[in-house]
């Protein structure tokens, strides 16, 4: 048996406590940038309170972080006009989303996890996968163009879809993507078979409460505004 003084084992540098603290700061920056991008797609310029609500922090904490992001030239923060990503911020967000969506594909297509159980895992893993490793994942998966929820791997791509809430009545449509990736939401739309690739038709709308009657592959359902907002459709080509 070797003497204890001969042991050469060392924890890798990236796993040392000091390095972990630095990585954690970087991870927080990335989460804010990705969150602001997602919010921008919903509302355009984003308010501090909206960022705080999305991130699950106090408005004061969000303000401190937004100031830091502005100093890093990742966001423009104009008082009373809101927050928007800079070109550099958009570039970071697009890279993170690509890695996130490829990771979701890896978890479903190779690991075999259900589509409604991969978003949270991908949120954790995306910070530790480099763009070069993401390229290898894409190649191994056959270069998929969408995540399991139908969102483009290349976040700059316009897939031509519209929200179900804005779809005209009486048209044959295809479900293209789901942009609310919470497990409970995905489980619910799955019970309706309202998933990417499904055929759907808007049959009518209630006059006051925003409910929509739909036909999904021959089955009729009534869905509320939240489902209609985060399910995206388009006419078959």
N, C-alpha and C positions, 0 to 999 in steps of 0.2 A: 504494500500500500504506500502511495506517495505521501510525503510529508505535507502538512498543511501549508508550509511556506513555499511549496512548489506549485500550488494551485494558481493557474493563470486565468481562470474564468473571470469575465467582467461583463456587467450588464451593458448592452449596446448604448451608445451615446444618446440616441433618440429616446431611450427608455428611462434615462436618469431623471430624477425629480426636477432638477432645474430646467432641463429641456422640455419636460412635460408641461411645466408652467408656461413656457414660451409658446408651445403649441396650442395650449388652451386659449391664450389670448388671440392667436391667429384664427382658431376655430370660431371664436365669438364674432370676430370681424366677418368671417365668411357667412355665418348664420344670419347676421344682420343684412348683409348685402343680398343674399338669396331671398330673404324675407321681404326686403324693400322691392326687389324685382317682382315678386309674386303679387305684392300689394299694388304696384304700379299697373300691372296688367288688369287689375280690377277697377282702380279708381283714378289712375293717372298720378298726379302729384299727391304725395302721401303726407298726412299730418303726423306730428309727433305722437299723439295719443293713439293713432292707428298702429304705428310701429310698436309702441309699448304694449298694446293689447295683443298684437300678433306674437311678440316675443315673450309675453308673460312676465313683464317687468313693470316697475313704476315709471310714470312719465319722466320723473327726475333722472332715473337711471338711463332711460332711452335718450334723453337730451344730452347727457354726458357722452354717451357712445356716439351719437350723431355728430357732436362737435369733433370728436376724434376722427370719425370717418371723413368729415369735411377737411380736416387738416391733412389727411392722407390722400386727398383729391379723389375720393371714391363717391362722394355725394355732394350735391349743391343744396344747401339749406338756407332758404330765404325766409326771414320772419314774415308770418302771416300769408305766405304763399306755399309753404310746404317743402317737401324733400323730393329730390329726383336724383337718380344715379347719373354720374358723369360717364363719359365714354369708357374710362378705365374701370369704373364700377360695373357698367354693363358687360364689359369683357369678362370680368371676374364672375359675374352672375351666370353668364352663358356657359362658362367653363365648368362651374359647379353643377349646373343643371345637367349638362352632358354627362358628367361623372355620376351624378345621382341616378339618372335614368338608365344608364348602362348598368349600374350596380343593381338596380331593381330587376333588370333583365337577367342578370347573372343569377340573382337569388330565385327567380321564378323558373327560368329555362334550364339551369344547370343544377341548382340546389334542390329545386322542387317545392319551394314555399308557395303558398297561395297568394294571388295577386293583392288581396286585401291586407297582407301581413308583411309587406316588404318596404313600405315607405319609411317607417320609423327606423328600421335597420339601415336603410340607405342613407338616412340623415346622419347617422353616426359614422358610417364607413366612408362617406364621400370626402371627409377631411383628411383621410390617410391614403388616398389613392391619387397618384400623380397623373397628369395628362398623358404621360408616356405609358403608364400601366393601363390607363383607360383605353388607349389605342389598342393595346394587346387584348383587352377584354372584348372590345368591339370586333376585332378580327376573329377571335375565338367563337364569338356568337354569330358570325356571318354578317357583321355590320348592320344590325337592326336599325330601323329608322324611327321607331317609337318605343316608349316604355310600355310596361304591361297595361297601363291605363290609357294608352293612345296618344300621350303627349310626345311631340317631336324630340328626338334625342338632340338634334340641332335646334336650340331654342330660338334661333333667328328665322326659322322656317315658318311661313304662313300657310297653314293647311287648308285654308278656305272655309273652315267651319264657323258656325254661329251657335249662340246659346239656344237650347231648346225653348227658352222663354220667348225668343224672338222669331221662332219658326212660323211660317204661314200654315194655315190649316189646309188639310186635304192633299198635302204633298207626300210622296214617298221619300223617306229620308233614311240615312244611315247614321248610327251613333259613331262618332269619330274619336272622342276622348272624354275623360272625366277629370276635372281639374280640382276637385276636392278629394284628397287621397287619405282622409281619415278612415280608419278601419271600419267604424260603425256606418259611415256613409257608403263605403264600397260594398259592405255586406248588404245594406238595404237595397241599393240599385241592382245588386246581383239577384236578390229575390224577385225583382221585377223583370229580370233578364234585360235590363237597360244597360248593356255593356257594349264596348267597342265592337262594331260589326253587326249589331242588331238592327233590324229594320223597324222603323217607328213612323207613325203618322199622328199628327195633332188633329184630334177630332173636334175639339171645341174648348172654350174657356168660360169659367164662371164670371159673372159681371162684377163682383165686388171683392172677393178674397184671393184672387190670383191663382186659383186652382186650374190645372190643365188636364183635360181628358185626352189620353193617348192610347194608341193601339201599338203594342209591341209584339211583333211576330205572331199576330192573331189573338193576343190577349189584351183586354182593355184594363187600364188603370187610371187612377186620378193622382196626380203628383202636385206638390206644392211649389211655391216660388224658389225655395232653396235647391230642390232637385233640378228644377228647370234652369236655374242659373249656372249650375256646375256640370251639366251634361251638354255636350256640344255635338251638333249634327250638321250634315250637309246632304244635298241631293246626290244620288249615285252618278258617277261619270259615265 
